[in-house]
Amino acid sequence: MQPFRILIVDDHAHAREAIREILEEHTDFVIVGEGKNGEEAIKLTEELMPDIILMDIQMPVMDGLEATKRIKLKFPYVKIVMITVSDDITDLFDALKKGAQGYLLKNIQPEAWSEHLRAFALDEVPMSKEIAFQILKEFPQNKTKTIKKTPLSTREMEVLQLVAKGFSNRETSESLFISEHTVKSHLKNILSKLHLENRVQLTSYAFQQGLLN
């Protein structure tokens, strides 16, 4: 498998250097570029077409939230992971609504960086319970609305409901007595059928459609 192409965007040089040092120890990642604000992130994305962008939230010129929104509009399949020193749920939820796949706290252990980033790259990161709760508040279920006919099979609906509740692939497989590979296949089919890009959008869809008990 080809290494994942990473673009680092942070206005602090020492932060970019620290991230580079962590990831350069792993052969499944290659750093293709670095930027120091949102405008550079957009330009470098167009030039380099990275697989994943590690994007700081607070930056001069253009912050990471606005850059994320603009990049996802032009390049919806580029994964964006917010990197931050704060676990402020409001900023993180805002980033997810703009299309980010998730976030990494800068103060987590170096050995955890590669594990988390690899999971983001493979779409295996579960929705945190905190984020799911924010989505629940943002999209309260309407018990009286008519649910549109879904294109999903019964098994795909079961997978959707568990993923939207924050279950990981492993937890979903154990709950449904199927393999993790099968869960991944179902999840890929679900996103394709519903024209969605990631678990965040899938969770929003599930809440909006009243599909969760």
HUBEL-V642759 format. One line per field, one symbol per residue. phi: phi as a letter, one per 30 degrees, with the letter a starting at -180 (. if undefined). burial: + if it has 24 or more other C-alpha atoms within 12 Angstrom, else -. A space follows every 50 residues. Layout:
phi->???
burial->???
This chain:
phi->.ddddcccbadcdddddddedddddcddbbdcabbcaddddddddddchd dbcccddcbdibddddddeddddcbdcddbcdcaccceddddddddddjd dlbbddcddeddeddddddddchcdddddddeddddddbddcdcdddddc dddddddddedddddjddeddddddchbddddeddddddddddchccadd dddeeddddiccd
burial->---++++++++---++--++-++-----+++++++++++++++++--+++ +++++++++--+++++++++++--++-+++++++------++++++++++ ++++++------++-+++++++++++++--++-+++-------------- -----+++++++++++++++-++--+------++-++++++--+--++++ ++++++++++++-
